[in-house]
Amino acid sequence: MRISLVDLSATKDCHCLAARKRAREITRRYEEKLRPRGLRATQFSILAALALKGPSPLSDLADLLGLERTSLSRSANRLTDEGWVTEAKSEARVHKLKLTPDGRKKVESTYPAWKEAQDEMAEQIDKLATE
């Protein structure tokens, strides 16, 4: 049996792990609000980004949202299947997405649920800042 000379007890307070845990908690809060409206948090963000930005190349949208391109593609496929997103005409080899009229309705009708989650998170952050 090898005896370690490194005290690993400090890793219990790992900032990276704590941030990832908190991010999952925040995502769960948004998804609780959005799920009854038929969207996940990432899907709502994609629809909102397209509503604000207009037709966008997949790689630009992935960068804007901080998503891996493959993750964005999976979510975009579901949004396309639902009729909320479609492929926009573009130069050769550039895959652009655009919001459909049904997608605009979906993001606008889901906005109140997102806003509720957003306000709850802002309130929590404000409480933490004043503690």
FENGI-V480776 format. One record per run of one state. SS is the DSSP state (H for helix, E for strand, L for the rest). FROM is the first residue (numbers start at 1). TO is the last residue. If there is no record, write none. Layout:
# FENGI-V480776
ss=SS from=FROM to=TO
ss=SS from=FROM to=TO
This chain:
# FENGI-V480776
ss=L from=1 to=7
ss=H from=8 to=13
ss=L from=14 to=14
ss=H from=15 to=35
ss=L from=36 to=40
ss=H from=41 to=53
ss=L from=54 to=55
ss=E from=56 to=57
ss=H from=58 to=65
ss=L from=66 to=68
ss=H from=69 to=81
ss=L from=82 to=84
ss=E from=85 to=88
ss=L from=89 to=95
ss=E from=96 to=99
ss=L from=100 to=100
ss=H from=101 to=130
ss=L from=131 to=131
